[in-house]
């Protein structure tokens, strides 16, 4: 059998689940490409107002790492919908996401500076 006919198994990054209020579960990807790490660092240290830079950096990290978010037993897994839901999140939900991202990044990406 030739090389072209062999099916290759795709590599998948590990996924970690974080449980929050009201039975919500946030699933985050365990890998982040070097280009995304640079983009995150540049955004965090960028010329924006400090609060705006931190908010945008967290949003960027969420956008790159979020695989799915289940809220009240309703799963969201499409990237566009995840980002829209994050932008509409309550302050309690945003706190949960921020703490989950901090915990996840500290474990998987210790070189990243976190706001």
C-alpha positions, -999 to 999 in steps of 0.1 A, spaced: 0 0 0 14 34 -10 19 63 14 -9 83 -1 -34 56 7 -25 54 44 -47 72 67 -28 93 92 -40 101 126 -43 138 133 -26 151 163 -50 167 188 -41 190 217 -52 178 251 -83 196 264 -89 206 300 -124 212 315 -130 239 341 -163 238 361 -180 271 370 -212 285 384 -246 272 373 -232 240 359 -211 257 333 -181 239 319 -153 257 299 -131 234 278 -97 249 269 -71 236 244 -37 226 258 -16 240 230 -10 275 218 12 281 187 43 304 190 27 330 167 -4 332 190 18 336 220 36 365 204 3 381 194 -10 377 230 22 393 244 22 421 219 -15 428 226 -9 428 264 20 452 262 6 472 232 0 509 230 -35 506 241 -48 519 274 -37 493 301 -73 482 309 -82 479 272 -50 460 265 -56 435 293 -92 430 282 -82 425 245 -54 401 256 -78 380 276 -103 379 248 -75 369 224 -64 341 247 -101 329 251 -105 330 213 -74 308 208 -79 284 236 -117 279 240 -129 246 225 -164 247 240 -184 263 268 -215 246 282 -238 270 301 -270 256 317 -265 223 298 -264 242 264 -230 236 247 -214 262 225 -185 250 203 -184 272 172 -156 298 175 -178 327 164 -205 318 189 -180 313 217 -165 347 212 -200 364 210 -211 346 242 -179 357 259 -185 393 249 -221 391 263 -211 373 295 -221 386 329 -195 398 353 -197 365 372 -192 345 340 -163 368 330 -146 362 364 -150 325 359 -135 326 324 -106 349 336 -98 325 365 -100 295 343 -77 311 317 -52 321 344 -52 286 359 -49 269 325 -22 292 313 -2 289 345 -2 251 340 3 249 303 20 281 293 41 293 323 61 317 302 30 339 295 24 370 316 -12 371 327 -32 402 337 
